[in-house]
């Protein structure tokens, strides 16, 4: 299993286009199962995810546990990926204050 984590502040009424940009496993090298876990420091943060340009989670509210995601409690979505697919996770803050986003992405090879 390959693991990526991220923690970053999302500005008031702002967004993050790709929390995985530049990470080692942003591009999948083998057919894999993708699991995305999320958490936030406060209510009002939404998350979207794409694999290979295909949306599999769109603008879903992230729980406000104010900690790194716990497996399996904080799973947001699961999808399949082919070799060469790019993983993209974006955030949208719907509030008037900054929110910290916490992310865990598992890339589990299936072949």
N, C-alpha and C positions, 0 to 999 in steps of 0.2 A: 504494500500500500504506500502511496505517495501522499504526503500531507502538506497543506499550505494553511497558514493562519495569517490574520491581519487584524489590526486594531487602528482605527483612525477617526478623527473628528470630522463630522459632516456639518458644515456651516449652516446657520439659520436659513431656511428656505433654499438651501443649496443642494447640490448633488455631487456624486462621485461616479465618473463614467466607467471605470474598470478598476476595482480593488485588487485584481490579480495581475495588473500590468507589470511586466518585468519579473514576475515570479518564475521559478524554475519549471513548474509544471503547468504554466499557462497554456501551453500547447501540448495536447495529449500525444504520446508516442506509440501507444498500443490501444486496441479496443479495451474500453474500461467502463466501470460503473462509477458515476459521479454522485457524491453525497455532499449537500451543502447544509451547514448548520449556522444559525445566526442568533445574535442577541444584541441589545442596545442598552445604553445608559438611561434612556427615558422613552416614553411613548412618543409616537409620531415619526418613526423611521420606517420607510418602506424599502423593500429589496426586490430586484429583478435579476434573472439569470438566463444566459444563453449558452448553448453548446453548439459549436459549429454553425453559428448564425441562426440557430433555431431557438426560439423562446420556450422555456419549460417552466418558468416562474415569472409572473408579471406583477409588479407593484404590490407585493404582499407585505402586510404589517409584520414587523419584527418584535418579538417579546422584549419587555423591558426588565431584564434580570440584572443588568449592570455587572456583567462578568463574561469571561470567555465562554463560548457555548459548551454545554455538557452533552456527551453522547450517552444515550440516544434522545434525551429530553428535548433538545433544541433543534431537531432536524427540520429543515424548511422544504427541501425538495430532493429528489433522486432522479437521475437520468442516465442514459447510455451515451457513450462517446466513441467515435472512430479515431483511428490514428490520423493525426494532423488537425483534428478539431481544436478550435480555440475556445477556452473557457472565459466567460465574461460575467462578472457580478457587479451590479451597480446599485447605488443607494440614492434615495430621495428623502430629504428632510422636509416634513410638512409643517414644522413648527417655527416659532420666532426665536428659538435658541439653539445653540450648537448641541449636537448629540454624538456621543462616541459609539461607533459601530464595531462590533466584534464578529469575526468570521472564522470559520473552520471549513476547509474543503478537502474531502478525501477523494483521491483518484485511485481506484482499485482495479488493476489489470484483470481481465477475464479470459485472456487467451494465453 
